[in-house]
Amino acid sequence: MPVTPPLSRRLPFAFPPRGAVLVFFCALYLLPGLIGRDPWKSDDATHFGVVYSLLSGGDWLLPRLAGELWLDSPPLYYWVAALFAKAFGLVLPLHDAARLASGFFGALMLGFLAGAARRLGDDTAAHAPLVAIGCLGLLVHIHDIQPATAFLAAAAATYYGLALLPQNPLRGGAITGAALGFGFMAMGMPVLLTLAPLLILLPLVAAHLRTTQAARGALAALAVAAPLALAWPLALFWREPAALNLWWAREMADLHPTGNWPAALWEYLQLLGWFAWPALPLALWTLWKERRRLGEPRILIPLLSFVVMLAVQTTFFDPRSLNTLLLLPPLVLLAVPATTTLRRGAANAFDWFGMMTFTLVAGLIWLGWVAMVAGAPARIARNFAKIEPGFVAQFSLPAFIAALALSLAWLWLIFGSPRAPARGTTHWAAGMVLTWGLLMALWLPWIDYGKSYRAVGASLKAAVPAHAGCIAGRGLGESQRASFHYFAGVATKRHGSKAAAQCRLLLTQGTAHAEDLPRGAGWRKIWEGHRRGDRVERFRLYQQE
């Protein structure tokens, strides 16, 4: 009788994946969704608007959004995104090329998390990227044009540098300082408030960092971080002192205490319940399992960092998705030891839950695609058409082949992977790659149809009279202003400003049932439009006779 090969030989690579296979796996997670779509409403369109202003001849020292100063954060992320747009703009649309910056920072985060786990003495360091990929809350933000991705990379690099301090203080200090400095250049004060205190607090609670070598490394970190963090503010002070004052005032205003911190803490914990799945339950298991060894660096560094971050976020920042995102890197490091120490029953339950959940989700995505393309089942097809009226799905052979390959790879993995302690973590990460990949391959045209401002921007551009001069804007959000600047070439002047008072055109945002009429006589509506499928937003253009 033929002998069935053991399960460990069914896969032609190490399980869980390592080395080049792990890099390829991370690329499958990061790349889909970065290209092939327009800037979407909210942060993606807003931050691309800042990048587009740089590319359109704007001031690189003082970023702008549709002609107005943008001082929400320092400009490092926008510089990197603009450089990616210049480098790849010949082969990709500008917004796709700029979005590669988020993939770059995401790759840095995954790499530094693996490096930090390895330097902290964990022999399962390769599991760190898998845990991060599995986090539900990371998925959308890391595929948007989003400066917070630079914070994630800075946090991971900080942990890597701190892990190096005892053995290689100068190198560890230099990496930590560079992470803090460049992080500040991308996100501002939140980086210093959440990451810099570790240089002071860790030596107070960790004996291995109360040494002359570690102190030398901490000084090196400060020596590297200070000039990097001060470079942009000093350049701004030298050229535009008033702009520096505005930026600093905004930073300080953002640090106003929220007031009801217990309620904020509870909301953050509720968000983390799904946002940080499965990192949060794995991290809790690590804390329970290692409760007598909390002073070890592999537990202490991420635990202390998470506590500091949660305290800062709870005190100063409203509980919402983007602010919760910053809590993920330390939770991932805390979760890594648990990937191989879960009890057999819990590990098997986690594995089966992941396999069943993502197989079902993949089946539903395929069913939805068939309904869009073939019109059957008719009820599901009608629901898609109701959500995005006017959308006509087209069969794409490359997208179909990519989706089929992902689905077959998923079946091959879940049936061919050996029994291993980290099987559940690997399958969960693979399920996230499968789900996101299928959505981007099969549903992206439908999603993009409803979230893009391209069509309404083109309609607005055609309606603007020749030699119209400036256009005032009222009620427009930042993402709308950025989208109309990109798609229609319309940079509105904010209503109520001196510049807007001279404009004879007014663009407003209202609703389908409430028209935001301009005050005064002589105004005539010359255009009205909205995103396809949007039942709320209505944009109207008025001209003063």
N, C-alpha and C positions, 0 to 999 in steps of 0.2 A: 504493500500500500504506500502511496506517496506520503511523504512527511510534510505537514503544513509548517511553513516557516514561522518562527516565533514572531509575535507582534512587533517586537523591537526592530525587526528587519524589514518591515513593510514600507517604511518611509526611507527614502534615499538620503536623509539628512538627520542630524542630531535632533532629538525632541526633548524639551522645547527647542525652537530654532536658535542657532547661534551664528556668529561670524557673518559671512556674506549672505546667508539665508535670512538672518535676522534683519540685516540692512535692507534686503529686498522686501521683506515683510513690512518694514516701517515705510518704505517708499510706496507700497501699495496702499497704505493708509493715508499718507500725506498728499500724494499727487492728485488723485481724483477729487474734483471739486475746486481745485485751484485755477484751472483753465476751462474754457469752453462755456463760460456764462458771463452775463453782464453783472455790473455792480448791483447788489440787491439792497432794497430799502433797509434803513437803519445804519449800523456801524460800517458795514462793508462799503456802501456808497459814500458815507460821510468821510471816512478816512481816505478813500481813493480821491475824493474831491481835493483834499490837501495835497496829495501826490500830484494830481493833474495840474494844480496851480504851480507847483515847482517846475513841472515839465513844460509849462506854457510860458516860461520866461519869468516866473516868480522869484522872489528873494529867498534864497536857501537859508539865510540866517533867521528870517522872520516868515515862517510859513503862513499861508493864507488859504481861506476857503471861499471860493467864488468872489474874490476881491477883498474879503475882510480878514483881519488878523485872526490867526488861529493860535490860541495860547493855552489850549487844554493840556498840552503835554509838550516837552522838549522835542526836537525834530529828528532824533537819530533814526527812528523807525522809518520816517518819511524819506530821509536821505537814502537809506538802504533800498526801500521800495522804488524810489525814483531811479537809482542805479540799475536795479533789475529791469525796470521798464526800458531804460536806454539800451541795456545789453541785449535784451530779448525782444524789444519792440519791433524789430524788423520781421520777425517770424510769428509773433503773437500780437493780439490786440493789446493796447497799453494797459488796460485794466487787468488782463490775464497775466501779463509780464510783471506788473507791480505786485500782484497777489503772490507771486513766488517768494516774496520776502517772508511771508508767514510760514511757508513751507521750510525756508531756510532756518528761521528761528525755532520752528518746531523740531527740526532735525537736531539742532544744537541742544534743545532741551532733552530729547530722548537720549542723545549721546552722553551728555553730562550726568544724567540720572544713572545710566548704566555705570559710568566711571565712578560716580560717588558711591554707589552700592558696592562696587568692587573694592574701592579704597577703604570703605568702612568695614571691610573684613567679611562681607557676605559672599559666599560661594555661589549664590544664585543671582549674581548681578545682571545677567541677561534677562531676568524676569522683570526688571524695572521698566523697560520700554513696553513690555506686554501689559503690565498693570496700567500704565499711563494711557496706552491705546484703548484699553477697555473702559476708561472713564467716560460715562455718558455725557457729562457736561463739557468735555473738551472738544467734542466732535465738530460742532458748528463753528465755534470761535476760532479754532486753529486753521480753518479753511476760509476765513474772512480776512480782509485787509484790516488788521487789528494790532495796534501797538502793544496790547497786553501780551502778545506772543513773545515779545522781547523781554518782558518781565519774567515769563516762565523760563526762558533760556538763562536769564541772569540769576534767578533763584537756583536752578540746577547747577550752574557753574559755581555759585557761592558754596553750595554744599560740597562740591568736588574739591574746591580750594581748601575749605575747612578740614576736610578729611585728610588732606595732604600735610597740614601744618605740623603735626608731631614728627613725621619722618623727613619732610623736605620743606622747612619753613619758608624759605625764600620763594620757591616755586609756588607753594600753596598760597602764600601771601600775595604774590603777584596775580595769580588767577582770581583770588577772592577780590582783590582791589579792582582788577579790570572788570569783573562782573558787577560790582557795586557802581563803578564809574559809568560804564556803558549803560547799565540799567537805569541810572538816574537820567542819563541823556535821552532815554526813550520814554520813561514814565514819570520822572520827577520825584517828588517827596515820598510817595508811597514806597518806593524802593528803599530809601534810607530809613524810613520808619519801621519797616518790617524785616529788613535783612541786616543793616548795619549794627543793630543792638546785639546781634549774636557775637560780635567780636568782644563785647564787654561782658555779656552774661555767661557765655560758655566757660571762660576761665574761672568764674565764681563757683560753678557747680561741677566742673570736670577737672579732676586732678591731673589728667594727662596733658591738659592745656595750660597748667600753671607751672610752666618751665621757661627757662631763658630762651630756648629755641622757639617755643610757641609765641612768646612775647615779641621776639624778633620778627616772626612771620606776620603777626598782627600789625606791627609798625610798618612793615613792607606793604601790607594791604592798604593802610591809610595813605602811605606815600604814593601809591599808584592811583588810588581812588580819587584823592583830592583834586589833582590837576585835571583828570578826565571829567569829573563832575562840575568843576568850575569853568571849564573851557567855554561852553556856550553862554552861561550867564555873564562872564567877563567880556566876551565879544559883544554881547548885546548891550552891556553897560557902556562899552567904548563907543558904540555906534548909535544906539537908540535907548538912552536911559529911561525914557518914558515907557517904552515897551517892556523893559525889564521890570519896572514898577508895576505895570499892569499884570504881568505874568506872576510876579511874586504875590501880589494881592489876591490873585485867583487861587494860587496854591494855598495860601493861608485861609482863604474862605472855605476851601474844601476840607480843611482840618477842623472845622467847627464841630464840636461834639454833637452827636445825634440826639442826646437827651435821655431817651428811654432805652438804655443799653440792654437791660434784661430782655425786653421785647425783641430788640435787634438780634441778640444772641440766639434766642429761640428760633427766629426766622432763618438765621444762617444755618442752624443745625437742621431745620426742616429741609432747606435747600440742599444741604450736603447729603441728606438721606438718599436722594436720587442722583444728584449732580456728581457725587464722588463714588458712585457704585461702579465697580466692586472694591475700590481702594479703601473706603471707609470701614466696612465690616472686616476686611482683612487686617487693616491697621489696628482695629480694636482687639482682634484675636492676638496680634503680636504683643500688644501691651499686656494682655492677660497672661499669655504664655511666658513673656519675659519680665513679669512684674518684679522679680527679685534682681533683675539686671538692668534696670532703667538707666543706670549711670554709665553703661557702655556706650561708646561713641555712635554705634550703628542705630541705637535707639534714642540716645539723648539729643543728638544734633537735629534730626527731623522733628522730634517731639517738642523740643524747646522752640524751634522755628514755628511750628504750627500754633503753639500757644500764643507766641508773640503776634503772629499774623492775625489770628482770630481776635485777639484783644484789640489790635489796631483797627481792623475792619469793623468790629462791633462798635467801637467808640466813635469812629469818624465817618464811616461810609455806609450808605443805605444797603440793606440786604437785597441784592439783585444778582442776576446770573453772572455778569461780568466781574463783579467784585468777589463773588464766590470762586471764580476761576483761579484767582491768585493763591488759594489755599490748597490746590491740588499737588504741587511738587513735594512738599513735606509728607503729605499723606501717602503718596506713591512710595517714598522711601520707607515709611513705616510699614507699608503693606508687604514689601518684598519678602521679609523673613517668613511671613505666614503662608506664602505660596507653596512651601514644602513641609509645613508643620501642621496643616489642618488635619483634624481627625478624619479617619477613613470615611465615616458616614457623611460628615459635612462636605468633604472633598467630592465624594460621589454625587451628592445632591447638587452641589454647585455646578459640577460638570454636566449632569443631565439637564439641569435647568437651562444652562447656556445652549446646549445642543438643541433641545426642543424649541426654545424661544426663537433662536435665530433661524432654524429650519422653517418654522411657521412664518416668521416675518419675511424670509426670502420667498416663500411660496405666495404670500399675499402681494409682494412687489411684482412677481411675475404675472400673477392674475390681473393686477391693475394694468400692467403694460399690455397684456393681451386684449383687455377690454378697450383700452385707448386705441390700439392699432386695428383690431378686427371688429370692434363694436359689440362684442359678446364676452361675457354676459351683458345683456342690454341694460339691466338696472345699474350695474357698476359703471358702464360707459356713460349713462345719463348723469350719474353723480359727478364724474370727472368733468363732463361738459357743463354742468350747472355751476361748478366752482370756477372754471375758467372758460366762459362762453367765447366761442369763436376759435378755440384752439383745435387744430387738425393735426393729429399724430401722423408721423411719417416713419416707415420702417427704415432702420439704419443697420446695415449689415455689420459694420465694425462694432457698433454698440452691442448688437445681439451676440456677436462672437465673444466680446469681452465679458458680457454678463454670463454667458454659458460657461466660459472657462472658469470664472469665479465660482459658479455654482458647482461644477464638477470637482474643482479643487476642494471645496468645502466638504463634499460628500467623501472624497478620497481621504481628507484629513480626519474626519470624525470616525470613519470606519477603519482607517489604517493606523491611527496613532496608538502607541503603546500605553499601557497603564503606567502612569507616572504621577508623582505628587502634584506637579504643576499642570496637569492635563486640563483641569477646569479653567485656570487662568489663561492658558494658551488658547483653548477653544473659545473663551469669551472674547479675547482680543481678535481672533480670527473671525468670529461672528460679527464684530463691529466693522472689520474690513469688508466682509461680505455684504453687509447691509448697506454701508455707505457706497461701496462700489456699484452695487445693483441700482441704488437710487440715482447715482450720477450717470450710469450707463443707460438706464431705461426711462427714468422719469425726469431727467434734467430738462429736456425741452419744455415739458409741461410746467415744471416749477419756475423755470426762467421766464416763461410767457407771462406768469402772474406777478412776478417780483421785479421785473425790469421796468425801468422808465424810458426805455429806448423809443417805443412807439409814441408815447405821449410827448416825449421830447421832440421827435421829428415833426409831429403835428404842430406843436407850439412854434418851432422854428419856421415852418411854412406860413404861419399866421402873423408873425411879427412884420409890420410894415417896413419897407426899405427906408433907410436913413431915419430910423425911429429914435435914435439916441438911447439914453439910459432907460432902464425899466426898474420901477420900484417893486418891492415884494412885501406882502403882508400875510402873516399866518403860515409861512413856509417853514418847515423843519429843515435841519441842516442837511439831511440826506436828500431832500427835494431840491434844495439850492445847489448842492453838489451835482446832482443828476442833470438838472437843467443846464448847468454850466458845461457839462461834458457832452450831453447829447444834443443840446439846442444852441450852445454858444451864448447862453443868456446868463450873465452874472448880475443878479438883482441887487439893488440897493435897499438896505433895510428900511422899512417904512418908519417914518418919524425922524430920520436923520436929515441933515442939511442937504446931503447929496440927493436923497430921494425926493426932496421938495421940488427939485428942478425937472423931474421926470414926467413925461406926458403919457407914459404907459404904466399900468399897475397890474401886477400878477398876484392873485389872491388864492388862498386855499380855503375852501369851505366844505360843505357836505352836499349830498344830492338834494336835500330838502331845505337847506339854509344857505342862501347866497350872501356872501360877504360884500355888500355893495359899498363902493367908495363914497366918501362924504363929499358934498359939494355938487354943483351943477356942471353939466357939460360932459359927463362920463358916459361912454357907450361901450357895451360889451362886444368885442370882436372875435372872441374865441372861447371855447369851453372844452375841456378834455379830462380824461382820467385814465388810470392804469386799467388794462383789460381785466375784467373780472372784479375790480374793486367797487364795492357797493357804497362806500363811505366817502372817500376822497373825491373832491371835484376842484379842478383848477380853472380859473377864469381870468381872461386877459381883458383889461379895459383900456380904452384910449380916450384921452381928454381932447375934446374938439377945440 
